[in-house]
Amino acid sequence: MLKIDCRGLKCPEPVIKTKKALEEINEGIVVSIVDNLTAKENVSRLASNLNLPYDIEEKEGCFYISINKSKEEGQKGDNNNDDIVIVITNDKLGSGNDELGKVLMKSYLYALTEVSPMPKVLIFLNGGVKLTSEGSEVLDNLIKLGDAGVEIISCGTCLDYYGLKESLKIGVIGNMYSIVERMHTAAKVINIG
């Protein structure tokens, strides 16, 4: 039995720590200890998505999520879909509060460094090019993705529009034809912004 103490951690840390623990073992039980409902739901969803049976016990204000991994189970979550293209069109995630949007985008890109499979290509359009440029708060995560083999493309027209062409810090400058080509030939395109 492997216990993972995720109390006090913000999303997506409990899920990432639990997933890493499950990857470390061939079979056995991983108990993830969380202290809020959101983490409980997210870790439970991870187990469900991986097709692993789990139980939840609540005690002393915490949730103990026991996930049982056996050699025969868990195959559903191990699909290989490495032909994913993600298009990011803003430096914030969602609409509403801009500060919250920046926090969510930072969290999303961090979580992206921890998932498997990673996307094949990240394409940055419009305000999204601010994320690949000097001063961006997410450069560390983008560098980690780039080092892992994720192709990072920023729209040249967009960089010109925002005056950021000389400030690009990660990836390559792309044109609309190459961007459309990557999107058109991908198995899956996900739009974020």
MOBELMO-V88536 format. One line per field, one symbol per residue. phi: phi as a letter, one per 40 degrees, with the letter a starting at -180 (. if undefined). Layout:
# MOBELMO-V88536
phi: ???
This chain:
# MOBELMO-V88536
phi: .bbbcbcgccdcddccccccccccbcahbbbbbbbacccdcccccddcccgbcabbbbafgbbbbcbbbbcccgcdcbcbbcbbbbbbbacbbgbhccccdccccccccccccbcbccccbbbbbfccccccbdgccbddcccccccchccbbbccccccdcgbdcbcbagbcbbccccccccccccabbbbi
